[in-house]
Amino acid sequence: MTSHPLHDQRKARAARPLAAALALLLQLAAPAALPAHAQEMPTVRIELNDGQINVRRVELPARQRFRVEVVNQGKTPAEFESLPLGLELVVAPGSTRTRALPGKSAGTYPFYDEFHMETTKGEFIIK
């Protein structure tokens, strides 16, 4: 016995929301299936405040992705830079900017706020 075409269309239409829900569930569950080390990305928080900086030396492991979060707590703009890392973030007063960077080779990578270069120098130490 064969199905009626109208009945097959109704079954297919009824299955769409279920298929969409299943696809969403799989997307949400996928990161949980990764090993813990694959989910973690170190985040470095650097706070600038009109020529002041909260950290001068940041140590990170070599060849591991990391995230830089720059918070401007001052009343003037900041331009956080690390030219060797290819990082440049202009941060408005009271704002935060974040950038993920690929893993880097071991070495020392200087950084600073270009608008306050003399008082905000620091370095990333990649080991």
C-alpha positions as CSV (number, residue, x, y, z in Angstrom):
1,M,0.0,0.0,0.0
2,T,1.4,3.4,-0.9
3,S,1.0,6.7,1.0
4,H,-1.1,9.5,-0.2
5,P,1.1,12.4,-1.4
6,L,-0.8,14.9,0.7
7,H,-0.2,12.7,3.8
8,D,3.6,12.6,3.0
9,Q,3.7,16.4,2.7
10,R,2.0,16.9,6.1
11,K,4.5,14.5,7.7
12,A,7.4,16.3,6.1
13,R,6.1,19.7,7.2
14,A,5.5,18.4,10.8
15,A,9.1,17.1,11.0
16,R,10.7,20.4,10.0
17,P,10.5,22.1,13.5
18,L,11.8,18.9,15.1
19,A,14.7,18.8,12.7
20,A,15.5,22.5,13.3
21,A,15.4,21.9,17.1
22,L,17.7,18.9,16.8
23,A,20.1,20.9,14.6
24,L,20.2,23.7,17.2
25,L,20.7,21.2,20.0
26,L,23.6,19.7,18.2
27,Q,25.2,23.1,17.7
28,L,24.9,24.0,21.3
29,A,26.2,20.6,22.5
30,A,29.2,20.5,20.1
31,P,31.5,22.7,22.2
32,A,30.8,20.6,25.2
33,A,32.1,17.6,23.3
34,L,35.5,19.2,22.8
35,P,38.3,18.5,25.2
36,A,38.5,21.1,27.9
37,H,41.9,22.5,26.6
38,A,40.4,23.1,23.2
39,Q,37.6,25.3,24.7
40,E,39.9,27.5,26.9
41,M,41.5,30.6,25.5
42,P,43.5,32.7,27.9
43,T,42.3,36.2,28.2
44,V,44.6,39.1,29.1
45,R,42.8,42.1,30.5
46,I,44.7,45.4,30.2
47,E,43.2,48.5,31.8
48,L,44.2,52.0,30.6
49,N,43.4,55.2,32.4
50,D,44.6,58.5,30.9
51,G,48.3,57.5,30.7
52,Q,48.2,54.8,33.4
53,I,48.3,51.0,32.8
54,N,47.4,48.2,35.2
55,V,50.0,45.6,33.9
56,R,53.4,45.9,32.4
57,R,54.3,42.3,31.9
58,V,52.1,39.5,30.6
59,E,53.4,35.9,30.3
60,L,51.7,33.5,27.9
61,P,52.5,30.0,26.5
62,A,53.9,29.8,23.0
63,R,51.8,28.6,20.1
64,Q,48.5,29.0,22.0
65,R,45.7,31.3,20.9
66,F,44.9,34.1,23.4
67,R,42.5,37.0,23.7
68,V,43.5,40.6,24.6
69,E,40.8,42.7,26.3
70,V,41.6,46.4,26.5
71,V,39.5,48.5,28.9
72,N,39.7,52.3,28.7
73,Q,38.7,53.6,32.1
74,G,39.9,57.1,31.3
75,K,38.3,60.2,29.9
76,T,40.5,60.4,26.8
77,P,40.8,57.9,23.9
78,A,43.5,55.2,24.0
79,E,45.2,53.4,21.1
80,F,46.6,50.1,22.4
81,E,49.3,48.7,20.1
82,S,51.7,45.8,19.8
83,L,53.2,46.1,16.3
84,P,55.1,42.8,16.4
85,L,51.8,41.0,17.3
86,G,49.9,43.0,14.6
87,L,47.6,44.3,17.3
88,E,46.1,47.8,17.2
89,L,42.9,48.7,19.1
90,V,41.5,52.2,19.4
91,V,39.4,52.3,22.5
92,A,37.0,55.2,23.3
93,P,36.7,56.4,26.9
94,G,34.6,54.0,29.0
95,S,34.8,51.3,26.3
96,T,36.3,47.8,26.0
97,R,37.7,46.2,22.8
98,T,38.7,42.6,22.5
99,R,40.8,40.7,19.9
100,A,41.7,37.1,19.6
101,L,45.2,36.4,18.4
102,P,46.8,33.2,17.0
103,G,49.5,31.4,18.9
104,K,52.9,33.1,18.7
105,S,56.5,31.9,18.8
106,A,58.5,32.4,22.0
107,G,59.8,35.9,22.3
108,T,59.2,39.3,23.8
109,Y,56.5,41.5,22.2
110,P,56.3,45.1,23.4
111,F,53.0,47.0,23.8
112,Y,51.9,50.5,24.7
113,D,49.1,53.1,24.4
114,E,50.2,55.2,21.5
115,F,48.6,58.3,23.0
116,H,50.6,57.9,26.2
117,M,53.7,56.0,25.0
118,E,56.1,57.1,27.8
119,T,53.9,55.9,30.7
120,T,52.2,52.8,29.3
121,K,55.0,50.6,28.0
122,G,54.8,46.9,28.7
123,E,55.5,43.5,27.1
124,F,54.0,40.2,26.3
125,I,56.5,37.4,27.2
126,I,55.7,34.3,25.2
127,K,57.4,31.2,26.5
